[in-house]
Amino acid sequence: MNRLVFALAAVIGAGAAVATLTAASREDLVQHGRYVALIGGCNDCHTPGFAASGGQVPESQWLTGDELGWSGEWGTTYAPNLRLRFATMDLASFKQYAHSFKARPPMPYWAVNAMSDADLEALYAFVQALGPAGKEAPAALPPGVRPAGPVVQFPAPPQDPAAH
Ligand code: HEC
């Protein structure tokens, strides 16, 4: 009997150790993803008020998209809610998407395209850990359509003198 209890305790103990290890490495992954989001500057556009407040926005609101428009020759774009967007994708489709998507200015899609698989896995884990929150950002507007809310206006690019 004692031997059985001991054996059971050993099995349960080993299981708990594995679970703890997994939770710890999962937390490392999430923390690395937080680092990638912060250093990658994603909050500057995808989190309302982040750049204007010097980054003083609670993590619960990170990456929930913004109603600030970015207007230029491309029309007006809005940084989408990545908390909702990432929630629709599994890890494999997210990585495939992240390596190849294009977007209009001022989204630095080339920076995301160039991220290592390890960084993308961590970013995904971080955003999944935060969970879906907030609402969809406004839909982009084509050139010539006047946005209702505030925008950052980009001037037309300088003309190439060689073209004249
Ligand atoms: C300078 C502002 C800016 C920064 C910095 C920025 N984004 Fe964006 N992002 C945007 C805008 C604006 C769009 C929408 C572009 C469009 O509508 O074509 C966008 C679009 C995206 C999309 C496409 C979403 C979709 O619906 O398909 C993804 C994914 C994305 N950003 C991820 C990131 C990540 C990850 C980072 C940090 C590494 C980041 N962005 C940094 C402004 C920014």
Boltz pocket constraint, residues with backbone or C-beta under 6 A from the ligand:
constraints:
  - pocket:
      binder: B
      contacts: [[A, 36], [A, 37], [A, 40], [A, 41], [A, 42], [A, 43], [A, 44], [A, 45], [A, 46], [A, 70], [A, 77], [A, 78], [A, 79], [A, 80], [A, 82], [A, 85], [A, 102], [A, 103], [A, 104], [A, 105], [A, 106], [A, 107], [A, 108], [A, 111], [A, 112], [A, 140]]
      max_distance: 6.0
